[in-house]
Amino acid sequence: MNKRVTQAVILAGGLGTRLKPFTNTAPKPMYPINNIPFIDYLIRQMKSFGMEEVLLLLGYQPEKIMDYLGDGSRYGLTINYDITPVDYDTGMRIKHAASQIADKFLLLYCDNYCPINYSKLLADFCDNKAKIQITAYSNRDNYTKSNLRITDNGLVTIYDKKRTVSNLQGVDIGYALVDRSVISLMLEGNCNFESEVYPQLVAQNKLFATVTEHRYYSIGSFERIKLTEEFFKPKRVVFLDRDGTINKRPERACYIEKPEDFVWIPGAIEAIHLLKESGFLVIIITNQPGIARGNLTEEMLHCIHEKMHKDLLKERTDVDDIFYCPHNWDDGCFCRKPNPGMLFEAQKKYSLNLSDCYLIGDDERDILAGESAGCICRLVNDTYTVLDAAKEIISLEKKEKAHDNFKDTP
């Protein structure tokens, strides 16, 4: 299989009735998120995935989208359009555009956005020889109602569009890599693509899912838009491991059990101060198995962190939040590093885009957790300290900001 897909197809033709009164005068993809139409974010993401062409399947007020996006040249790709009647369902729109659709393509909904790991999605699509490889949000937090059952190897065994089956876990959020041959599975007439095709592929063991833990964001309803606006606000975030990164690590199988055991590594307070001064949100993520092993109570952990806060406040700085895992290494939890659970917990609390966040740690488990969540990681040691990492990150951010300002200059 050719391991490169260069066309994205975006379903963007519906009435968007849940966004009335906005959609009385404009199509849903044009809904402004922080003064930028939502469709703009999707097109820029397609460019970041390496797409060369975007095919938009339009229906309702197509000229408003076309006038805004044009031919795509300002995004560095080509945008084409296929226009059908407003009452066409997704299947009919895809069938109508079939002659313009590539052999392999990325299919999206126009109202969902998620910073997915596209490279992993593509690798899974190729490895599974899937007819369709969808992206599924794990839905551990019951953010919405699940419509999938997925095996450990990613095979979708149930797709329930009406979400009535019990014991489902995971929800289809689009971002599906599709083999064009599945278009032939649809019957004649106006039909829904997923309802027609997905159950047939489930029966053939040809529908797979790549699961993401990263929350997705939507303009599907006004209830979700506030979170979406918060997600797209620029944020600069650094996650810090604790023991061995900002304070001296105890001996193996020993723990920081009382406030006086917490001893700062030279330069760590300065690193936090510099990051905060530069506008970063600074969040601690730390494994604390001493709680599960009886060496430490959660009350004492809070006392230790209170000491940490006081030390920082003396230097007119502080961290913004602390996430900790109290479990033992064999408890099977999702939060204990190298698992990324604490990072995703922070992601949801602060509406972060983890692919834009940094993580600094001194242990391979820190880096594995960060990479699994999509963060930009820095491994520190005796010669490359947390202060060195902080200075490097601040320098990189300044260069990137200067580059962006240069691009925006007329």
BELMO-V620540 format. One record per residue. N is the residue number from 1. PSI is psi in whole degrees, -180 to 180 (NA if undefined). NEAR is the number of other C-alpha atoms within 12 Angstrom. D_FIRST is the distance of its C-alpha to the first C-alpha in Angstrom with 1 decimal. Layout:
# BELMO-V620540
n:psi:near:d_first
N:PSI:NEAR:D_FIRST
N:PSI:NEAR:D_FIRST
This chain:
# BELMO-V620540
n:psi:near:d_first
1:136:17:0.0
2:122:15:3.8
3:26:18:5.9
4:129:24:8.7
5:131:34:10.4
6:-1:28:13.7
7:133:35:15.6
8:137:44:17.6
9:123:46:19.6
10:123:41:22.9
11:114:44:25.2
12:39:44:28.6
13:-3:41:31.0
14:172:33:33.2
15:-26:31:36.9
16:46:30:36.7
17:-26:20:40.0
18:-10:20:40.0
19:16:27:40.5
20:143:18:43.6
21:-5:16:45.7
22:-45:20:43.2
23:5:26:41.1
24:-27:16:44.2
25:-1:19:43.8
26:152:27:40.2
27:152:38:36.7
28:-45:42:35.4
29:-15:45:32.7
30:5:37:35.7
31:129:35:37.4
32:124:25:38.6
33:111:30:37.7
34:45:20:40.1
35:13:14:40.7
36:129:20:37.1
37:139:27:35.4
38:-38:35:32.7
39:-28:36:30.1
40:-43:30:30.7
41:-40:33:29.4
42:-43:40:26.1
43:-42:41:25.6
44:-36:30:26.3
45:-39:28:23.9
46:-39:38:21.0
47:-42:26:22.1
48:-25:21:22.0
49:-9:28:18.3
50:14:24:17.5
51:141:30:17.4
52:-23:30:18.7
53:142:32:19.7
54:127:43:21.3
55:115:40:22.1
56:125:42:25.1
57:104:43:26.2
58:160:39:29.9
59:-64:35:33.0
60:123:31:36.0
61:57:27:37.7
62:-31:32:34.6
63:-29:21:36.7
64:-36:24:37.4
65:-43:35:33.8
66:-41:28:33.2
67:-36:14:36.4
68:-46:24:35.4
69:-32:33:31.8
70:-144:23:32.3
71:1:22:29.6
72:-3:27:28.0
73:-33:18:29.2
74:-14:15:31.2
75:-9:25:28.0
76:25:21:26.2
77:179:27:23.7
78:134:27:24.0
79:125:33:25.2
80:164:28:25.3
81:146:34:27.1
82:122:32:27.3
83:131:29:30.7
84:167:28:31.7
85:152:22:34.9
86:-33:23:35.5
87:1:21:35.7
88:136:27:32.1
89:176:28:30.1
90:-38:37:26.5
91:-43:32:25.1
92:-36:33:27.3
93:-44:38:26.4
94:-42:46:22.6
95:-40:31:23.5
96:-34:27:25.8
97:6:26:23.3
98:-38:25:20.5
99:-18:15:20.9
100:-3:25:20.3
101:136:34:17.2
102:167:27:13.8
103:-37:24:10.8
104:133:34:9.7
105:161:40:12.8
106:122:41:15.0
107:129:41:18.0
108:155:36:21.3
109:146:38:24.9
110:-3:41:27.4
111:6:40:29.8
112:144:36:27.8
113:133:40:27.1
114:134:37:25.8
115:70:37:24.9
116:162:38:21.7
117:91:29:19.6
118:-36:32:16.7
119:-40:20:14.9
120:-42:25:15.3
121:-45:35:14.2
122:-42:36:10.8
123:-42:23:10.6
124:-42:30:11.8
125:-45:37:9.5
126:-47:26:6.4
127:-38:21:9.1
128:-10:26:10.7
129:42:23:8.1
130:149:35:10.6
131:-37:37:11.6
132:132:46:13.5
133:103:43:13.9
134:163:46:17.4
135:130:46:19.6
136:130:41:22.7
137:133:37:26.0
138:-32:31:27.6
139:31:27:30.9
140:-31:24:33.0
141:9:20:35.7
142:43:16:35.8
143:-31:22:35.2
144:-173:25:34.4
145:129:25:34.1
146:154:30:31.0
147:15:32:29.0
148:154:41:26.5
149:127:33:26.6
150:134:33:23.8
151:171:20:23.6
152:-27:13:23.4
153:11:17:19.8
154:-2:32:19.0
155:130:33:19.0
156:119:40:21.1
157:-18:28:23.9
158:131:37:26.1
159:117:37:25.6
160:93:28:29.1
161:-33:25:29.4
162:-10:16:33.2
163:48:20:33.3
164:-19:14:35.9
165:143:16:34.5
166:163:15:36.0
167:37:15:34.4
168:153:29:31.3
169:109:32:29.8
170:149:38:27.4
171:137:38:27.0
172:124:43:24.1
173:15:41:24.4
174:-143:37:21.6
175:52:44:19.0
176:127:40:16.4
177:128:43:12.7
178:136:42:12.5
179:123:33:10.6
180:-23:30:13.2
181:-22:22:13.9
182:-15:32:16.0
183:-32:36:18.6
184:-13:18:19.9
185:-14:24:20.9
186:141:29:23.7
187:167:18:27.1
188:153:15:29.2
189:-180:18:31.3
190:115:22:31.3
191:163:23:29.1
192:128:26:27.6
193:-52:34:23.8
194:-44:36:23.6
195:-34:24:26.5
196:-45:27:25.0
197:-44:32:21.4
198:-47:38:21.3
199:-36:27:23.8
200:-41:26:22.0
201:-33:32:18.7
202:-45:30:21.0
203:-29:16:22.5
204:1:19:19.2
205:41:26:18.2
206:6:30:15.1
207:120:42:16.6
208:162:44:16.2
209:139:47:18.0
210:119:44:18.1
211:133:41:21.8
212:141:35:23.7
213:-11:38:27.4
214:126:41:28.0
215:142:42:30.2
216:161:41:28.9
217:147:39:31.3
218:155:36:32.2
219:24:35:34.4
220:-23:32:34.4
221:159:23:38.0
222:-28:24:40.9
223:-32:16:41.0
224:-16:25:37.7
225:-36:27:38.4
226:-44:20:40.8
227:-39:28:38.3
228:-42:33:35.7
229:-41:28:38.4
230:-39:22:39.1
231:-41:31:35.5
232:-3:33:35.1
233:133:19:38.4
234:132:20:37.8
235:144:24:38.5
236:119:34:38.7
237:137:40:38.4
238:125:47:38.7
239:134:49:38.4
240:130:52:40.7
241:162:45:40.9
242:-83:41:44.5
243:122:34:45.8
244:-14:34:45.2
245:-51:42:43.9
246:-22:38:47.0
247:159:32:49.5
248:129:25:50.3
249:135:25:48.3
250:169:20:50.6
251:157:11:50.8
252:136:10:48.2
253:12:15:48.8
254:166:20:51.2
255:158:32:50.9
256:106:35:52.4
257:-10:29:55.0
258:161:25:57.4
259:-39:24:57.7
260:-15:20:59.4
261:-17:23:56.5
262:107:29:54.3
263:121:27:54.7
264:141:29:52.9
265:136:24:51.0
266:131:19:52.6
267:-12:24:50.9
268:-43:38:49.1
269:-40:34:51.5
270:-39:29:51.3
271:-45:36:47.5
272:-42:46:47.7
273:-45:30:50.4
274:-42:31:48.4
275:-45:36:45.3
276:-41:27:47.5
277:-29:21:49.5
278:4:24:46.3
279:14:22:45.3
280:144:30:42.9
281:128:31:42.8
282:121:37:43.2
283:129:34:42.2
284:135:36:42.8
285:125:42:40.5
286:134:43:42.0
287:132:39:41.8
288:67:36:45.3
289:-13:30:45.3
290:-26:28:49.0
291:-50:25:49.6
292:-30:20:48.0
293:2:20:49.8
294:8:17:53.2
295:-12:21:53.8
296:139:24:53.5
297:160:22:54.2
298:-33:23:52.3
299:-43:16:55.7
300:-36:24:56.1
301:-41:32:52.5
302:-36:22:53.6
303:-41:21:56.8
304:-44:28:54.7
305:-30:32:52.6
306:-39:22:55.8
307:-42:22:57.1
308:-46:33:53.9
309:-44:26:54.3
310:-42:18:58.0
311:-42:25:57.2
312:-41:24:54.7
313:-30:18:57.1
314:-29:14:59.8
315:15:20:57.6
316:43:17:57.0
317:177:27:53.3
318:165:32:51.4
319:158:39:48.0
320:-28:26:46.8
321:162:26:45.6
322:128:32:45.0
323:133:33:42.6
324:150:33:43.2
325:121:34:41.9
326:4:31:44.9
327:160:25:43.0
328:164:22:43.1
329:-27:23:40.1
330:18:13:39.6
331:-13:14:40.2
332:24:15:36.5
333:163:19:36.8
334:-14:26:34.0
335:-24:31:36.3
336:123:33:37.1
337:136:38:35.2
338:4:29:32.7
339:151:29:31.7
340:16:37:31.5
341:-41:33:33.8
342:-35:38:36.6
343:-41:51:34.4
344:-30:39:33.1
345:-44:30:36.7
346:-39:33:37.7
347:-46:34:34.8
348:-40:26:36.1
349:-39:21:39.8
350:6:29:39.4
351:55:32:36.5
352:155:38:34.6
353:101:38:31.3
354:-23:43:30.5
355:-14:28:28.0
356:-1:29:31.2
357:150:35:33.3
358:152:42:34.4
359:132:46:35.2
360:125:49:37.6
361:167:43:38.2
362:2:32:39.6
363:147:27:37.6
364:-33:22:34.0
365:-36:26:34.1
366:-47:41:34.8
367:-40:31:31.9
368:-42:27:29.5
369:-45:37:30.8
370:-45:39:30.5
371:-38:29:27.0
372:-32:31:26.0
373:-8:39:27.7
374:12:31:26.1
375:164:35:29.5
376:120:29:30.3
377:149:36:31.9
378:124:35:34.9
379:121:31:36.1
380:159:30:39.9
381:-163:22:42.3
382:-26:18:45.8
383:-18:11:44.9
384:96:20:42.5
385:175:29:44.2
386:-32:42:43.6
387:-41:32:45.9
388:-45:27:43.8
389:-43:37:40.6
390:-45:41:42.4
391:-39:27:43.7
392:-45:22:40.3
393:-44:33:38.7
394:-42:28:41.6
395:-44:17:41.3
396:-42:18:37.6
397:-38:25:38.3
398:-42:17:41.2
399:-41:14:39.1
400:-41:14:36.3
401:-41:16:39.0
402:-39:14:40.7
403:-43:13:37.4
404:-40:12:36.9
405:-36:12:40.5
406:-42:11:40.2
407:-33:10:37.2
408:-10:9:39.4
409:128:8:42.4
410:NA:5:43.1
